[in-house]
Amino acid sequence: MVKWLSVVLGILLALLGIIWILQGVNVLGGSFMSGQPFWAAMGTVALVVGVSLVLLGKRRW
């Protein structure tokens, strides 16, 4: 059960990270996060952690 949960949470975190990156570099506008380098950096961290969770969850199978 923990294996698939890790994969699902990892995918969601990676998608959130991609959105934050796109907002941080001002590709997606309309938010207080748009054009803010901080959110691009946090998005990169979220993406790396999300991919790591996915790989960890798939490795356990």
PDBQT receptor file of N, H, CA, C and O in Angstrom, charges set to zero:
ATOM      1  N   MET A   1       0.825  -1.187   0.000  1.00  0.00    +0.000 N 
ATOM      2  CA  MET A   1       0.000   0.000   0.000  1.00  0.00    +0.000 C 
ATOM      3  C   MET A   1       0.874   1.259   0.000  1.00  0.00    +0.000 C 
ATOM      4  O   MET A   1       0.559   2.225  -0.694  1.00  0.00    +0.000 OA
ATOM      5  N   VAL A   2       1.941   1.256   0.751  1.00  0.00    +0.000 N 
ATOM      6  H   VAL A   2       2.197   0.471   1.315  1.00  0.00    +0.000 HD
ATOM      7  CA  VAL A   2       2.819   2.420   0.824  1.00  0.00    +0.000 C 
ATOM      8  C   VAL A   2       3.507   2.660  -0.516  1.00  0.00    +0.000 C 
ATOM      9  O   VAL A   2       3.834   3.798  -0.854  1.00  0.00    +0.000 OA
ATOM     10  N   LYS A   3       3.726   1.600  -1.272  1.00  0.00    +0.000 N 
ATOM     11  H   LYS A   3       3.461   0.676  -0.997  1.00  0.00    +0.000 HD
ATOM     12  CA  LYS A   3       4.424   1.726  -2.555  1.00  0.00    +0.000 C 
ATOM     13  C   LYS A   3       3.645   2.591  -3.531  1.00  0.00    +0.000 C 
ATOM     14  O   LYS A   3       4.194   3.540  -4.092  1.00  0.00    +0.000 OA
ATOM     15  N   TRP A   4       2.390   2.282  -3.738  1.00  0.00    +0.000 N 
ATOM     16  H   TRP A   4       1.944   1.512  -3.283  1.00  0.00    +0.000 HD
ATOM     17  CA  TRP A   4       1.603   3.049  -4.699  1.00  0.00    +0.000 C 
ATOM     18  C   TRP A   4       1.318   4.447  -4.182  1.00  0.00    +0.000 C 
ATOM     19  O   TRP A   4       1.192   5.385  -4.969  1.00  0.00    +0.000 OA
ATOM     20  N   LEU A   5       1.214   4.598  -2.862  1.00  0.00    +0.000 N 
ATOM     21  H   LEU A   5       1.316   3.837  -2.222  1.00  0.00    +0.000 HD
ATOM     22  CA  LEU A   5       1.004   5.922  -2.280  1.00  0.00    +0.000 C 
ATOM     23  C   LEU A   5       2.213   6.818  -2.549  1.00  0.00    +0.000 C 
ATOM     24  O   LEU A   5       2.057   8.003  -2.844  1.00  0.00    +0.000 OA
ATOM     25  N   SER A   6       3.397   6.260  -2.449  1.00  0.00    +0.000 N 
ATOM     26  H   SER A   6       3.523   5.297  -2.209  1.00  0.00    +0.000 HD
ATOM     27  CA  SER A   6       4.621   7.004  -2.747  1.00  0.00    +0.000 C 
ATOM     28  C   SER A   6       4.641   7.437  -4.207  1.00  0.00    +0.000 C 
ATOM     29  O   SER A   6       5.039   8.560  -4.517  1.00  0.00    +0.000 OA
ATOM     30  N   VAL A   7       4.221   6.564  -5.093  1.00  0.00    +0.000 N 
ATOM     31  H   VAL A   7       3.897   5.652  -4.841  1.00  0.00    +0.000 HD
ATOM     32  CA  VAL A   7       4.193   6.896  -6.525  1.00  0.00    +0.000 C 
ATOM     33  C   VAL A   7       3.164   7.988  -6.802  1.00  0.00    +0.000 C 
ATOM     34  O   VAL A   7       3.455   8.938  -7.528  1.00  0.00    +0.000 OA
ATOM     35  N   VAL A   8       1.980   7.868  -6.239  1.00  0.00    +0.000 N 
ATOM     36  H   VAL A   8       1.744   7.096  -5.649  1.00  0.00    +0.000 HD
ATOM     37  CA  VAL A   8       0.924   8.859  -6.475  1.00  0.00    +0.000 C 
ATOM     38  C   VAL A   8       1.321  10.220  -5.912  1.00  0.00    +0.000 C 
ATOM     39  O   VAL A   8       1.167  11.238  -6.585  1.00  0.00    +0.000 OA
ATOM     40  N   LEU A   9       1.831  10.243  -4.677  1.00  0.00    +0.000 N 
ATOM     41  H   LEU A   9       1.956   9.415  -4.130  1.00  0.00    +0.000 HD
ATOM     42  CA  LEU A   9       2.256  11.507  -4.088  1.00  0.00    +0.000 C 
ATOM     43  C   LEU A   9       3.427  12.109  -4.856  1.00  0.00    +0.000 C 
ATOM     44  O   LEU A   9       3.508  13.327  -5.014  1.00  0.00    +0.000 OA
ATOM     45  N   GLY A  10       4.322  11.269  -5.328  1.00  0.00    +0.000 N 
ATOM     46  H   GLY A  10       4.255  10.280  -5.200  1.00  0.00    +0.000 HD
ATOM     47  CA  GLY A  10       5.446  11.746  -6.117  1.00  0.00    +0.000 C 
ATOM     48  C   GLY A  10       5.007  12.385  -7.413  1.00  0.00    +0.000 C 
ATOM     49  O   GLY A  10       5.531  13.427  -7.806  1.00  0.00    +0.000 OA
ATOM     50  N   ILE A  11       4.047  11.769  -8.080  1.00  0.00    +0.000 N 
ATOM     51  H   ILE A  11       3.621  10.922  -7.760  1.00  0.00    +0.000 HD
ATOM     52  CA  ILE A  11       3.525  12.331  -9.332  1.00  0.00    +0.000 C 
ATOM     53  C   ILE A  11       2.847  13.673  -9.076  1.00  0.00    +0.000 C 
ATOM     54  O   ILE A  11       3.064  14.633  -9.815  1.00  0.00    +0.000 OA
ATOM     55  N   LEU A  12       2.031  13.740  -8.034  1.00  0.00    +0.000 N 
ATOM     56  H   LEU A  12       1.855  12.961  -7.433  1.00  0.00    +0.000 HD
ATOM     57  CA  LEU A  12       1.357  14.998  -7.709  1.00  0.00    +0.000 C 
ATOM     58  C   LEU A  12       2.353  16.096  -7.348  1.00  0.00    +0.000 C 
ATOM     59  O   LEU A  12       2.199  17.241  -7.775  1.00  0.00    +0.000 OA
ATOM     60  N   LEU A  13       3.368  15.755  -6.568  1.00  0.00    +0.000 N 
ATOM     61  H   LEU A  13       3.493  14.825  -6.221  1.00  0.00    +0.000 HD
ATOM     62  CA  LEU A  13       4.381  16.735  -6.187  1.00  0.00    +0.000 C 
ATOM     63  C   LEU A  13       5.193  17.188  -7.398  1.00  0.00    +0.000 C 
ATOM     64  O   LEU A  13       5.538  18.364  -7.510  1.00  0.00    +0.000 OA
ATOM     65  N   ALA A  14       5.497  16.263  -8.301  1.00  0.00    +0.000 N 
ATOM     66  H   ALA A  14       5.216  15.308  -8.211  1.00  0.00    +0.000 HD
ATOM     67  CA  ALA A  14       6.243  16.622  -9.513  1.00  0.00    +0.000 C 
ATOM     68  C   ALA A  14       5.410  17.556 -10.402  1.00  0.00    +0.000 C 
ATOM     69  O   ALA A  14       5.942  18.519 -10.955  1.00  0.00    +0.000 OA
ATOM     70  N   LEU A  15       4.132  17.282 -10.540  1.00  0.00    +0.000 N 
ATOM     71  H   LEU A  15       3.700  16.500 -10.091  1.00  0.00    +0.000 HD
ATOM     72  CA  LEU A  15       3.263  18.154 -11.337  1.00  0.00    +0.000 C 
ATOM     73  C   LEU A  15       3.148  19.537 -10.705  1.00  0.00    +0.000 C 
ATOM     74  O   LEU A  15       3.164  20.546 -11.410  1.00  0.00    +0.000 OA
ATOM     75  N   LEU A  16       3.034  19.586  -9.393  1.00  0.00    +0.000 N 
ATOM     76  H   LEU A  16       3.021  18.766  -8.820  1.00  0.00    +0.000 HD
ATOM     77  CA  LEU A  16       2.992  20.858  -8.695  1.00  0.00    +0.000 C 
ATOM     78  C   LEU A  16       4.303  21.624  -8.903  1.00  0.00    +0.000 C 
ATOM     79  O   LEU A  16       4.301  22.839  -9.099  1.00  0.00    +0.000 OA
ATOM     80  N   GLY A  17       5.409  20.898  -8.858  1.00  0.00    +0.000 N 
ATOM     81  H   GLY A  17       5.411  19.911  -8.699  1.00  0.00    +0.000 HD
ATOM     82  CA  GLY A  17       6.701  21.519  -9.090  1.00  0.00    +0.000 C 
ATOM     83  C   GLY A  17       6.816  22.110 -10.481  1.00  0.00    +0.000 C 
ATOM     84  O   GLY A  17       7.364  23.199 -10.652  1.00  0.00    +0.000 OA
ATOM     85  N   ILE A  18       6.301  21.399 -11.479  1.00  0.00    +0.000 N 
ATOM     86  H   ILE A  18       5.856  20.515 -11.340  1.00  0.00    +0.000 HD
ATOM     87  CA  ILE A  18       6.326  21.919 -12.855  1.00  0.00    +0.000 C 
ATOM     88  C   ILE A  18       5.501  23.201 -12.962  1.00  0.00    +0.000 C 
ATOM     89  O   ILE A  18       5.915  24.159 -13.614  1.00  0.00    +0.000 OA
ATOM     90  N   ILE A  19       4.346  23.213 -12.325  1.00  0.00    +0.000 N 
ATOM     91  H   ILE A  19       4.009  22.434 -11.795  1.00  0.00    +0.000 HD
ATOM     92  CA  ILE A  19       3.500  24.414 -12.347  1.00  0.00    +0.000 C 
ATOM     93  C   ILE A  19       4.218  25.577 -11.675  1.00  0.00    +0.000 C 
ATOM     94  O   ILE A  19       4.200  26.695 -12.190  1.00  0.00    +0.000 OA
ATOM     95  N   TRP A  20       4.849  25.327 -10.533  1.00  0.00    +0.000 N 
ATOM     96  H   TRP A  20       4.864  24.419 -10.114  1.00  0.00    +0.000 HD
ATOM     97  CA  TRP A  20       5.585  26.387  -9.831  1.00  0.00    +0.000 C 
ATOM     98  C   TRP A  20       6.742  26.912 -10.671  1.00  0.00    +0.000 C 
ATOM     99  O   TRP A  20       6.991  28.117 -10.709  1.00  0.00    +0.000 OA
ATOM    100  N   ILE A  21       7.442  26.014 -11.339  1.00  0.00    +0.000 N 
ATOM    101  H   ILE A  21       7.239  25.035 -11.308  1.00  0.00    +0.000 HD
ATOM    102  CA  ILE A  21       8.542  26.450 -12.202  1.00  0.00    +0.000 C 
ATOM    103  C   ILE A  21       8.015  27.355 -13.312  1.00  0.00    +0.000 C 
ATOM    104  O   ILE A  21       8.569  28.426 -13.564  1.00  0.00    +0.000 OA
ATOM    105  N   LEU A  22       6.952  26.923 -13.967  1.00  0.00    +0.000 N 
ATOM    106  H   LEU A  22       6.503  26.054 -13.763  1.00  0.00    +0.000 HD
ATOM    107  CA  LEU A  22       6.388  27.712 -15.063  1.00  0.00    +0.000 C 
ATOM    108  C   LEU A  22       5.874  29.064 -14.576  1.00  0.00    +0.000 C 
ATOM    109  O   LEU A  22       5.998  30.062 -15.285  1.00  0.00    +0.000 OA
ATOM    110  N   GLN A  23       5.306  29.107 -13.388  1.00  0.00    +0.000 N 
ATOM    111  H   GLN A  23       5.205  28.295 -12.812  1.00  0.00    +0.000 HD
ATOM    112  CA  GLN A  23       4.866  30.394 -12.848  1.00  0.00    +0.000 C 
ATOM    113  C   GLN A  23       6.061  31.251 -12.458  1.00  0.00    +0.000 C 
ATOM    114  O   GLN A  23       6.059  32.462 -12.678  1.00  0.00    +0.000 OA
ATOM    115  N   GLY A  24       7.071  30.631 -11.886  1.00  0.00    +0.000 N 
ATOM    116  H   GLY A  24       7.073  29.647 -11.708  1.00  0.00    +0.000 HD
ATOM    117  CA  GLY A  24       8.245  31.382 -11.452  1.00  0.00    +0.000 C 
ATOM    118  C   GLY A  24       9.005  32.025 -12.595  1.00  0.00    +0.000 C 
ATOM    119  O   GLY A  24       9.565  33.110 -12.435  1.00  0.00    +0.000 OA
ATOM    120  N   VAL A  25       9.030  31.364 -13.757  1.00  0.00    +0.000 N 
ATOM    121  H   VAL A  25       8.575  30.483 -13.886  1.00  0.00    +0.000 HD
ATOM    122  CA  VAL A  25       9.724  31.940 -14.916  1.00  0.00    +0.000 C 
ATOM    123  C   VAL A  25       8.764  32.732 -15.809  1.00  0.00    +0.000 C 
ATOM    124  O   VAL A  25       9.111  33.111 -16.928  1.00  0.00    +0.000 OA
ATOM    125  N   ASN A  26       7.565  32.972 -15.303  1.00  0.00    +0.000 N 
ATOM    126  H   ASN A  26       7.283  32.664 -14.394  1.00  0.00    +0.000 HD
ATOM    127  CA  ASN A  26       6.549  33.821 -15.943  1.00  0.00    +0.000 C 
ATOM    128  C   ASN A  26       6.001  33.248 -17.246  1.00  0.00    +0.000 C 
ATOM    129  O   ASN A  26       5.621  34.003 -18.141  1.00  0.00    +0.000 OA
ATOM    130  N   VAL A  27       5.959  31.928 -17.359  1.00  0.00    +0.000 N 
ATOM    131  H   VAL A  27       6.268  31.315 -16.631  1.00  0.00    +0.000 HD
ATOM    132  CA  VAL A  27       5.300  31.305 -18.509  1.00  0.00    +0.000 C 
ATOM    133  C   VAL A  27       3.800  31.219 -18.244  1.00  0.00    +0.000 C 
ATOM    134  O   VAL A  27       2.991  31.472 -19.137  1.00  0.00    +0.000 OA
ATOM    135  N   LEU A  28       3.433  30.861 -17.014  1.00  0.00    +0.000 N 
ATOM    136  H   LEU A  28       4.090  30.656 -16.289  1.00  0.00    +0.000 HD
ATOM    137  CA  LEU A  28       2.036  30.876 -16.588  1.00  0.00    +0.000 C 
ATOM    138  C   LEU A  28       1.813  32.133 -15.764  1.00  0.00    +0.000 C 
ATOM    139  O   LEU A  28       2.409  32.295 -14.699  1.00  0.00    +0.000 OA
ATOM    140  N   GLY A  29       0.983  32.997 -16.238  1.00  0.00    +0.000 N 
ATOM    141  H   GLY A  29       0.499  32.865 -17.103  1.00  0.00    +0.000 HD
ATOM    142  CA  GLY A  29       0.731  34.243 -15.530  1.00  0.00    +0.000 C 
ATOM    143  C   GLY A  29      -0.539  34.197 -14.715  1.00  0.00    +0.000 C 
ATOM    144  O   GLY A  29      -1.192  33.158 -14.608  1.00  0.00    +0.000 OA
ATOM    145  N   GLY A  30      -0.880  35.334 -14.142  1.00  0.00    +0.000 N 
ATOM    146  H   GLY A  30      -0.350  36.177 -14.229  1.00  0.00    +0.000 HD
ATOM    147  CA  GLY A  30      -2.139  35.465 -13.426  1.00  0.00    +0.000 C 
ATOM    148  C   GLY A  30      -2.082  35.089 -11.962  1.00  0.00    +0.000 C 
ATOM    149  O   GLY A  30      -3.117  34.809 -11.359  1.00  0.00    +0.000 OA
ATOM    150  N   SER A  31      -0.897  35.075 -11.377  1.00  0.00    +0.000 N 
ATOM    151  H   SER A  31      -0.055  35.303 -11.867  1.00  0.00    +0.000 HD
ATOM    152  CA  SER A  31      -0.756  34.683  -9.984  1.00  0.00    +0.000 C 
ATOM    153  C   SER A  31       0.295  35.557  -9.324  1.00  0.00    +0.000 C 
ATOM    154  O   SER A  31       1.149  36.133  -9.998  1.00  0.00    +0.000 OA
ATOM    155  N   PHE A  32       0.228  35.653  -8.000  1.00  0.00    +0.000 N 
ATOM    156  H   PHE A  32      -0.465  35.185  -7.453  1.00  0.00    +0.000 HD
ATOM    157  CA  PHE A  32       1.264  36.387  -7.277  1.00  0.00    +0.000 C 
ATOM    158  C   PHE A  32       2.625  35.709  -7.414  1.00  0.00    +0.000 C 
ATOM    159  O   PHE A  32       3.659  36.317  -7.137  1.00  0.00    +0.000 OA
ATOM    160  N   MET A  33       2.618  34.444  -7.842  1.00  0.00    +0.000 N 
ATOM    161  H   MET A  33       1.778  33.950  -8.066  1.00  0.00    +0.000 HD
ATOM    162  CA  MET A  33       3.854  33.684  -8.011  1.00  0.00    +0.000 C 
ATOM    163  C   MET A  33       4.512  33.947  -9.365  1.00  0.00    +0.000 C 
ATOM    164  O   MET A  33       5.671  33.587  -9.570  1.00  0.00    +0.000 OA
ATOM    165  N   SER A  34       3.797  34.557 -10.270  1.00  0.00    +0.000 N 
ATOM    166  H   SER A  34       2.855  34.849 -10.104  1.00  0.00    +0.000 HD
ATOM    167  CA  SER A  34       4.300  34.772 -11.627  1.00  0.00    +0.000 C 
ATOM    168  C   SER A  34       5.491  35.722 -11.638  1.00  0.00    +0.000 C 
ATOM    169  O   SER A  34       5.440  36.813 -11.070  1.00  0.00    +0.000 OA
ATOM    170  N   GLY A  35       6.558  35.288 -12.292  1.00  0.00    +0.000 N 
ATOM    171  H   GLY A  35       6.598  34.401 -12.753  1.00  0.00    +0.000 HD
ATOM    172  CA  GLY A  35       7.745  36.107 -12.424  1.00  0.00    +0.000 C 
ATOM    173  C   GLY A  35       8.617  36.176 -11.183  1.00  0.00    +0.000 C 
ATOM    174  O   GLY A  35       9.521  37.009 -11.112  1.00  0.00    +0.000 OA
ATOM    175  N   GLN A  36       8.364  35.316 -10.205  1.00  0.00    +0.000 N 
ATOM    176  H   GLN A  36       7.629  34.640 -10.263  1.00  0.00    +0.000 HD
ATOM    177  CA  GLN A  36       9.138  35.324  -8.959  1.00  0.00    +0.000 C 
ATOM    178  C   GLN A  36      10.133  34.161  -8.970  1.00  0.00    +0.000 C 
ATOM    179  O   GLN A  36       9.717  33.003  -8.954  1.00  0.00    +0.000 OA
ATOM    180  N   PRO A  37      11.429  34.443  -8.998  1.00  0.00    +0.000 N 
ATOM    181  CA  PRO A  37      12.442  33.383  -9.054  1.00  0.00    +0.000 C 
ATOM    182  C   PRO A  37      12.372  32.412  -7.870  1.00  0.00    +0.000 C 
ATOM    183  O   PRO A  37      12.763  31.252  -7.995  1.00  0.00    +0.000 OA
ATOM    184  N   PHE A  38      11.874  32.887  -6.725  1.00  0.00    +0.000 N 
ATOM    185  H   PHE A  38      11.556  33.829  -6.624  1.00  0.00    +0.000 HD
ATOM    186  CA  PHE A  38      11.738  32.015  -5.564  1.00  0.00    +0.000 C 
ATOM    187  C   PHE A  38      10.876  30.801  -5.891  1.00  0.00    +0.000 C 
ATOM    188  O   PHE A  38      11.204  29.679  -5.506  1.00  0.00    +0.000 OA
ATOM    189  N   TRP A  39       9.779  31.028  -6.599  1.00  0.00    +0.000 N 
ATOM    190  H   TRP A  39       9.514  31.940  -6.912  1.00  0.00    +0.000 HD
ATOM    191  CA  TRP A  39       8.858  29.931  -6.910  1.00  0.00    +0.000 C 
ATOM    192  C   TRP A  39       9.436  28.989  -7.955  1.00  0.00    +0.000 C 
ATOM    193  O   TRP A  39       9.123  27.798  -7.957  1.00  0.00    +0.000 OA
ATOM    194  N   ALA A  40      10.268  29.505  -8.832  1.00  0.00    +0.000 N 
ATOM    195  H   ALA A  40      10.522  30.472  -8.830  1.00  0.00    +0.000 HD
ATOM    196  CA  ALA A  40      10.959  28.633  -9.782  1.00  0.00    +0.000 C 
ATOM    197  C   ALA A  40      11.916  27.716  -9.033  1.00  0.00    +0.000 C 
ATOM    198  O   ALA A  40      12.033  26.537  -9.368  1.00  0.00    +0.000 OA
ATOM    199  N   ALA A  41      12.597  28.242  -8.027  1.00  0.00    +0.000 N 
ATOM    200  H   ALA A  41      12.501  29.199  -7.755  1.00  0.00    +0.000 HD
ATOM    201  CA  ALA A  41      13.517  27.433  -7.223  1.00  0.00    +0.000 C 
ATOM    202  C   ALA A  41      12.751  26.398  -6.396  1.00  0.00    +0.000 C 
ATOM    203  O   ALA A  41      13.152  25.236  -6.333  1.00  0.00    +0.000 OA
ATOM    204  N   MET A  42      11.656  26.813  -5.767  1.00  0.00    +0.000 N 
ATOM    205  H   MET A  42      11.330  27.757  -5.818  1.00  0.00    +0.000 HD
ATOM    206  CA  MET A  42      10.859  25.876  -4.974  1.00  0.00    +0.000 C 
ATOM    207  C   MET A  42      10.230  24.808  -5.870  1.00  0.00    +0.000 C 
ATOM    208  O   MET A  42      10.080  23.657  -5.460  1.00  0.00    +0.000 OA
ATOM    209  N   GLY A  43       9.870  25.188  -7.071  1.00  0.00    +0.000 N 
ATOM    210  H   GLY A  43       9.992  26.123  -7.404  1.00  0.00    +0.000 HD
ATOM    211  CA  GLY A  43       9.332  24.228  -8.024  1.00  0.00    +0.000 C 
ATOM    212  C   GLY A  43      10.359  23.184  -8.414  1.00  0.00    +0.000 C 
ATOM    213  O   GLY A  43      10.030  22.009  -8.579  1.00  0.00    +0.000 OA
ATOM    214  N   THR A  44      11.597  23.609  -8.561  1.00  0.00    +0.000 N 
ATOM    215  H   THR A  44      11.865  24.563  -8.428  1.00  0.00    +0.000 HD
ATOM    216  CA  THR A  44      12.667  22.671  -8.881  1.00  0.00    +0.000 C 
ATOM    217  C   THR A  44      12.865  21.676  -7.744  1.00  0.00    +0.000 C 
ATOM    218  O   THR A  44      13.038  20.480  -7.978  1.00  0.00    +0.000 OA
ATOM    219  N   VAL A  45      12.839  22.175  -6.516  1.00  0.00    +0.000 N 
ATOM    220  H   VAL A  45      12.698  23.147  -6.325  1.00  0.00    +0.000 HD
ATOM    221  CA  VAL A  45      12.965  21.290  -5.344  1.00  0.00    +0.000 C 
ATOM    222  C   VAL A  45      11.796  20.305  -5.298  1.00  0.00    +0.000 C 
ATOM    223  O   VAL A  45      12.001  19.110  -5.081  1.00  0.00    +0.000 OA
ATOM    224  N   ALA A  46      10.583  20.793  -5.499  1.00  0.00    +0.000 N 
ATOM    225  H   ALA A  46      10.416  21.763  -5.675  1.00  0.00    +0.000 HD
ATOM    226  CA  ALA A  46       9.403  19.925  -5.474  1.00  0.00    +0.000 C 
ATOM    227  C   ALA A  46       9.475  18.880  -6.584  1.00  0.00    +0.000 C 
ATOM    228  O   ALA A  46       9.108  17.725  -6.373  1.00  0.00    +0.000 OA
ATOM    229  N   LEU A  47       9.942  19.279  -7.756  1.00  0.00    +0.000 N 
ATOM    230  H   LEU A  47      10.241  20.218  -7.928  1.00  0.00    +0.000 HD
ATOM    231  CA  LEU A  47      10.060  18.342  -8.873  1.00  0.00    +0.000 C 
ATOM    232  C   LEU A  47      11.064  17.240  -8.561  1.00  0.00    +0.000 C 
ATOM    233  O   LEU A  47      10.803  16.067  -8.832  1.00  0.00    +0.000 OA
ATOM    234  N   VAL A  48      12.199  17.606  -7.999  1.00  0.00    +0.000 N 
ATOM    235  H   VAL A  48      12.411  18.558  -7.779  1.00  0.00    +0.000 HD
ATOM    236  CA  VAL A  48      13.226  16.614  -7.670  1.00  0.00    +0.000 C 
ATOM    237  C   VAL A  48      12.724  15.647  -6.595  1.00  0.00    +0.000 C 
ATOM    238  O   VAL A  48      12.926  14.437  -6.698  1.00  0.00    +0.000 OA
ATOM    239  N   VAL A  49      12.074  16.183  -5.573  1.00  0.00    +0.000 N 
ATOM    240  H   VAL A  49      11.909  17.166  -5.489  1.00  0.00    +0.000 HD
ATOM    241  CA  VAL A  49      11.539  15.318  -4.509  1.00  0.00    +0.000 C 
ATOM    242  C   VAL A  49      10.431  14.418  -5.063  1.00  0.00    +0.000 C 
ATOM    243  O   VAL A  49      10.358  13.240  -4.713  1.00  0.00    +0.000 OA
ATOM    244  N   GLY A  50       9.584  14.958  -5.910  1.00  0.00    +0.000 N 
ATOM    245  H   GLY A  50       9.644  15.915  -6.194  1.00  0.00    +0.000 HD
ATOM    246  CA  GLY A  50       8.508  14.163  -6.497  1.00  0.00    +0.000 C 
ATOM    247  C   GLY A  50       9.025  13.024  -7.357  1.00  0.00    +0.000 C 
ATOM    248  O   GLY A  50       8.540  11.897  -7.259  1.00  0.00    +0.000 OA
ATOM    249  N   VAL A  51      10.002  13.313  -8.195  1.00  0.00    +0.000 N 
ATOM    250  H   VAL A  51      10.396  14.229  -8.274  1.00  0.00    +0.000 HD
ATOM    251  CA  VAL A  51      10.589  12.259  -9.036  1.00  0.00    +0.000 C 
ATOM    252  C   VAL A  51      11.282  11.213  -8.169  1.00  0.00    +0.000 C 
ATOM    253  O   VAL A  51      11.230  10.019  -8.463  1.00  0.00    +0.000 OA
ATOM    254  N   SER A  52      11.925  11.667  -7.108  1.00  0.00    +0.000 N 
ATOM    255  H   SER A  52      11.967  12.637  -6.869  1.00  0.00    +0.000 HD
ATOM    256  CA  SER A  52      12.584  10.729  -6.191  1.00  0.00    +0.000 C 
ATOM    257  C   SER A  52      11.565   9.800  -5.528  1.00  0.00    +0.000 C 
ATOM    258  O   SER A  52      11.820   8.605  -5.380  1.00  0.00    +0.000 OA
ATOM    259  N   LEU A  53      10.424  10.338  -5.132  1.00  0.00    +0.000 N 
ATOM    260  H   LEU A  53      10.216  11.308  -5.251  1.00  0.00    +0.000 HD
ATOM    261  CA  LEU A  53       9.378   9.505  -4.535  1.00  0.00    +0.000 C 
ATOM    262  C   LEU A  53       8.850   8.479  -5.528  1.00  0.00    +0.000 C 
ATOM    263  O   LEU A  53       8.621   7.322  -5.174  1.00  0.00    +0.000 OA
ATOM    264  N   VAL A  54       8.661   8.902  -6.765  1.00  0.00    +0.000 N 
ATOM    265  H   VAL A  54       8.847   9.841  -7.054  1.00  0.00    +0.000 HD
ATOM    266  CA  VAL A  54       8.187   7.973  -7.791  1.00  0.00    +0.000 C 
ATOM    267  C   VAL A  54       9.204   6.845  -7.997  1.00  0.00    +0.000 C 
ATOM    268  O   VAL A  54       8.843   5.669  -8.024  1.00  0.00    +0.000 OA
ATOM    269  N   LEU A  55      10.456   7.212  -8.140  1.00  0.00    +0.000 N 
ATOM    270  H   LEU A  55      10.750   8.168  -8.119  1.00  0.00    +0.000 HD
ATOM    271  CA  LEU A  55      11.496   6.195  -8.351  1.00  0.00    +0.000 C 
ATOM    272  C   LEU A  55      11.630   5.263  -7.154  1.00  0.00    +0.000 C 
ATOM    273  O   LEU A  55      11.826   4.059  -7.317  1.00  0.00    +0.000 OA
ATOM    274  N   LEU A  56      11.526   5.819  -5.959  1.00  0.00    +0.000 N 
ATOM    275  H   LEU A  56      11.367   6.797  -5.827  1.00  0.00    +0.000 HD
ATOM    276  CA  LEU A  56      11.592   5.006  -4.751  1.00  0.00    +0.000 C 
ATOM    277  C   LEU A  56      10.412   4.034  -4.672  1.00  0.00    +0.000 C 
ATOM    278  O   LEU A  56      10.575   2.863  -4.332  1.00  0.00    +0.000 OA
ATOM    279  N   GLY A  57       9.223   4.547  -4.994  1.00  0.00    +0.000 N 
ATOM    280  H   GLY A  57       9.091   5.499  -5.271  1.00  0.00    +0.000 HD
ATOM    281  CA  GLY A  57       8.043   3.688  -4.968  1.00  0.00    +0.000 C 
ATOM    282  C   GLY A  57       8.085   2.602  -6.018  1.00  0.00    +0.000 C 
ATOM    283  O   GLY A  57       7.675   1.472  -5.756  1.00  0.00    +0.000 OA
ATOM    284  N   LYS A  58       8.573   2.924  -7.199  1.00  0.00    +0.000 N 
ATOM    285  H   LYS A  58       8.906   3.843  -7.411  1.00  0.00    +0.000 HD
ATOM    286  CA  LYS A  58       8.647   1.911  -8.266  1.00  0.00    +0.000 C 
ATOM    287  C   LYS A  58       9.763   0.900  -7.980  1.00  0.00    +0.000 C 
ATOM    288  O   LYS A  58       9.674  -0.260  -8.382  1.00  0.00    +0.000 OA
ATOM    289  N   ARG A  59      10.793   1.341  -7.298  1.00  0.00    +0.000 N 
ATOM    290  H   ARG A  59      10.865   2.283  -6.972  1.00  0.00    +0.000 HD
ATOM    291  CA  ARG A  59      11.906   0.441  -6.968  1.00  0.00    +0.000 C 
ATOM    292  C   ARG A  59      11.476  -0.637  -5.966  1.00  0.00    +0.000 C 
ATOM    293  O   ARG A  59      11.988  -1.756  -5.993  1.00  0.00    +0.000 OA
ATOM    294  N   ARG A  60      10.555  -0.299  -5.105  1.00  0.00    +0.000 N 
ATOM    295  H   ARG A  60      10.139   0.610  -5.084  1.00  0.00    +0.000 HD
ATOM    296  CA  ARG A  60      10.084  -1.242  -4.099  1.00  0.00    +0.000 C 
ATOM    297  C   ARG A  60       9.250  -2.366  -4.703  1.00  0.00    +0.000 C 
ATOM    298  O   ARG A  60       9.095  -3.418  -4.082  1.00  0.00    +0.000 OA
ATOM    299  N   TRP A  61       8.712  -2.164  -5.903  1.00  0.00    +0.000 N 
ATOM    300  H   TRP A  61       8.838  -1.310  -6.408  1.00  0.00    +0.000 HD
ATOM    301  CA  TRP A  61       7.907  -3.195  -6.546  1.00  0.00    +0.000 C 
ATOM    302  C   TRP A  61       8.821  -4.201  -7.101  1.00  0.00    +0.000 C 
ATOM    303  O   TRP A  61       8.372  -5.180  -7.698  1.00  0.00    +0.000 OA
TER     304      TRP A  61
